[in-house]
Amino acid sequence: MKKLIVIVILLNMSLVSAQVYEGKGDSKFQVGANFQENTTGINLSYDIGVGENISLGLSSTYALGLKSGLEDIAETGDRFDIRARFNANLGNVINIDDNFDFYPGLSLGLKNFGGHLGLRYLFSDGFGLYTELNTPLAKYKTDTLTVAEKIHNQFTVNFGAVFNL
């Protein structure tokens, strides 16, 4: 009986294996929380593979929970950001695990030109977790920013679920 259980577990483990980034045509949808100074929000992103280690996509964030007093100052335009993004998917280059992807990238958004470092781990062929660290490299407005203008114009962290499409 113990041998049968071990065999079933090993077979199930082999079926759970998933490769995170499969190259050209691979597509990922991510939904998660966005954390930054004075606010939290929701982040949605979509990436599609255009080469063995290159993907392009869109990412959008909306600030939901604003620090007390900021609700009256921050307008919808301050709360919303959308970005075109480029990722270098290096999971198969650094070869930690087939289910793990490390992807540095660049993005061009409504607020700034920025960079990000992302990590994805898939638990199955369709589901996993991701986190991204984002920072502006060049802000469009170079004057002193108001508290509302700093939304999406500062270091941010995203964390959530990733889905293969």
N, C-alpha and C positions, 0 to 999 in steps of 0.2 A: 504494500500500500504506500509506504514512504517513497519507494522508487517511482511509482506512478505519479505521485504529487510533484516530485522533483522534475520529472519529464514534462508534465503539464506546465509547470512554472517556467522552465527553460523555453518551451515552445511559445508561450505567451510573451516572454521577454523578447524573443526574436521577431515577433509580429509587431511589437511596439516601436521598433526602430524606425526613425524618421530622419531624413536629411533636411537640415534647416534651409539651406539655399541651394537650389538645383540649377541655377544658371538662367540662360535665356528663356523667357516665357514664364518663369516662376513668379507668382504673385502672392503678396501678403497684405492682409488688412489688420491694423492694430487699433485697439481702443483702450484708453487708460486715463489715469489721473495725471494732472500737471501740477507741479509744486514749484512755487517761486515766492519771493519776498512779497508780502502784503496780499497775496491771493492764492487760491487754488482753482483748478479748472478741469476741463475735459480735453483730451487730445485724441484725434483721429488721424490715421495715416494709411496710405496705400502705396506700395512699392511694386514695381514690375521689373523682372530681370531682363536686361538688354544684352548681356554678355556673360561670359563664364564667371566673372567676379564683379560685375557692374549692374546696379539697379538705379532706376529713376522713379520718382514718386512725388506725391503731394502730402503735406501735413498741415493740419489745421488745429488751432487751439482756441478755446473760448474760456475766459475767466469767469467763474461762477461765484465763488465765495470770496468777496472782497473784505479787506480789513475795515473795521468800523470807521466811518467817516469818509471812506473812499467811494462808497456807493453813489454819493451825490456828485462826485467829481468825475469819475470815470464814465465816459460815454460808450456806446456800443463799439465805435471805432477803436477805442482804447482797449476794449476787452477781447477783440477778435484779431486773429492773425492767421494768414495762410502762407504756405511756403512751397516752392518747387525745390526738390532735393535730389542730390546725387549721393549714392552710397558705394563704397568699395567693400564688398562682402568678402571678408578674409577668413571665414570659418574653415574652409578647406585648405587654406594656406598655412595657418598656424596649427591646424589639425589637433585640436584638443579633444573633440568628440564630434561625431557626425550630427548630433542633435544641437550643437552649439554654433552660433554665428557671432562674429565680432565685426561691426561695420562702422568705420569712421566715415564722415561725409561732410558735405557742404550744402548750404541752403540759401535761397534767395527769397525773402519774404516781404511783407508789407512794411515791416518796421526796421529791418536790417539785413545785412549779409552775415551769415553765421556758420558755425561749425557744430558738429555733434559727434558723439561716440555712443554707439549702441551695442547692446547685447541681446541676443534672442536664444531661448532654449525651448525646443519642442519636446513635449511629452508623448505626442502621437503624431500621425501624419497631418492632422488638422489643427492641433491646439498646442499652445505654449505660452510662455511669459516673455516680456521684453522690458528693458529699461533703457533710457536714453539720457545723456547729459548734454545739454545744449548751451551754447554761449554765443553772444554777438561778437563778430570780428570787426565789423564796421557799421556804425549806426548812421542812418540817413540824416537824422537831426543831430547836429554836433553841439548845439547850445546845451545849457543845463536843462535836463529833463525834469518835468514835473513828476509827482508820484504816479499819476495816471499814465503818463507817457513811458514810465519804466516797465509797465506791464508788457511782457514778451520782449523786453529790451534789456534783459539781464540774464544771469545764469538761471537755468531751469532744469528740472528733473521730471521725466515722464516714467510711469510704471503702469503696466497693465497686461492685457491678453493679446496674443497674436494668433491669427487664423490663416491657414493656407486656403487659397481660393482656387 
